């Protein structure tokens, strides 16, 4: 599956946004406009003027809609949700080459409200994943104590954890220790 740079960036923003929700971490990671502004800056989201309380509330609502698409029970349901999301913001595709990123597609109106901007960009990125028949790449971390979401962009679709350095390493160490205990228990029995 060929994923363009801008789609990969949009999927990264999507995952980061979804993982700011209180149901993921136990607390809201976008509690105020300062945190939302930092999110915009950190993710290099272009053509955003300023953010205010209305933007924060709209992004919180959008995050729930995007989670619904990400976790939809079927491709058909996810596709319907993407269509509804993108239609509501009147996505307007246009080519741009700002900030040395080369030519790429923007789906939002110039200087759109942040939630509309994100709905168009992230909705289209999800739509491209669905269109490619790659919905199984939208995953939840398999670590039992983690609820984080991620997009598996590995070639063989084998990624199981949100982060191999944290959840993946922790699970591998736990499996190793369990094997060591099992081997020690077997040695005692013999």
FENSULNOR-V898283 format. One record per pair of residues at least 4 apart in sequence whose C-alpha atoms are under 6 Angstrom apart, sorted by the first residue. I is the first residue (numbers start at 1). GAP is how many residues later the second one is. Records with the same first field share a line. If there is no record, write none. Layout:
# FENSULNOR-V898283
I: GAP  GAP
This chain:
# FENSULNOR-V898283
7: 118
10: 112
13: 4
15: 135
18: 45
19: 5  129
20: 9
21: 7
22: 4  5  6
24: 123  124
30: 5  6
33: 4  19
38: 4
40: 5
47: 64
48: 63
51: 4
55: 4
58: 57
59: 4  56
67: 4
68: 4
69: 9
72: 6
75: 4
82: 41
83: 4
86: 5  34
89: 27
91: 16  17  29
92: 15  16  17
93: 13  14
94: 11  12
95: 9  10
96: 7  8
97: 4  5  6
107: 13  14
108: 9  12
112: 5
115: 4
118: 4
119: 4
120: 4
127: 4
129: 5
130: 4  5
137: 14  15
138: 13
139: 10  11
140: 8  9
141: 7  8  20  21
142: 18  19
150: 12
152: 7
161: 7
163: 4
164: 4  5
165: 4
166: 4
